[in-house]
Amino acid sequence: MKLNKSNANCRVRRYLLIFTALSLLLLPLSLIYLVWNEQLQKIKGYEINNETGLPLIPDYAVQTLSLEEMQEMSVRMEARLERLRDKCSEYGLDVLGHDSWHTPNTWEFLVNKKYHIIWCNVFKAASSSWMFNFNVLAGYTPSYLHKTKKILLNLARERYPRVTLQELREAQNDSITFIIARNPFERLLSAYRDKIVFALPYSFHDKLGRSIVRTYRKKPKLIARAGNTKYPSFPEFVHWLLDQVKRGNYIDMHFVSSTSFCTPCLIRFDMILKFESLAEDQLYLIEKTGLKRVIAPVWRNMGKGGRKTQELQQQFYSQLTRQEMMSLYEYYQFDFDLFGYDVKEHLKYARADDALDGDGAGDGDAAASVA
């Protein structure tokens, strides 16, 4: 009897030792997991649980501007708005008319009434970043937006229906309306590379690019700069675009003038952010809208190919003559002047007009169309 009791005690002690050993082994592993998971959430910038229905950025991950920086940003924003008002008046763009420059266009405004923020989405001006932000404000989780194969613009339009001018102006009464401006020539080149050079196979822009090649590649004035690519060279693309402008045809939303697209002289804007100073500008906007724990100022879709902006500008705009560049400037002039950009930086890259025998711009026989 004593022997059986001794064996039972040994087994109990053995089980306790095994349990203790496993506990000592699992405890550090559990701690490692908890720390790793917390750091992962910190990297993502969001807490898992909250009562708002939106993923909140933890306090330690929130980026803010100092009081002095906020005051400086306020002065900066007012100066931009004052310039906009002055230039709108100077060019008569604040007067209603019958063309696209003088008719309020609400087509691409996203109105979030819950958070009192309104954005006119200028494509290729940090549009990917802020489309992500507006989808978060619409209730999509960041994890879903990172994983989904759906186009973010299409997701946004499921939650942000297009508005009439009256609906927009009513929403503006208690909202902050903003636009993001970008140097027009930098924006155009970014759109050309993204939508034409790197067009997805069989997409609308892939078909458009092939159509431009068929129409413009064999033209004597362009053949020396054509190359052997399946997509149009930059000069071919520019000639096609200028022909669309000359004929009064529809201009693709990625290439259209932002002045025509958002009509800032006819629709009130409270803030003008700039692509070139977006890091500071969007922090100011986020602070003023009270969304600093909801929107992370992350910059997405920084461009394809990993090339520096100035290097790319020189590479592509040096393919154009001065006359071609001035023809482009004529179309984008309002974007340059209203938002305080200077074309001189790009003009220094241009070829002399006589560098190509008789070369001109915008003289295609027919506008290329999508096949």
Order of alpha helices (4+ residues) and beta strands (2+ residues): alpha-alpha-beta-beta-alpha-alpha-alpha-alpha-beta-alpha-alpha-alpha-alpha-beta-alpha-alpha-alpha-alpha
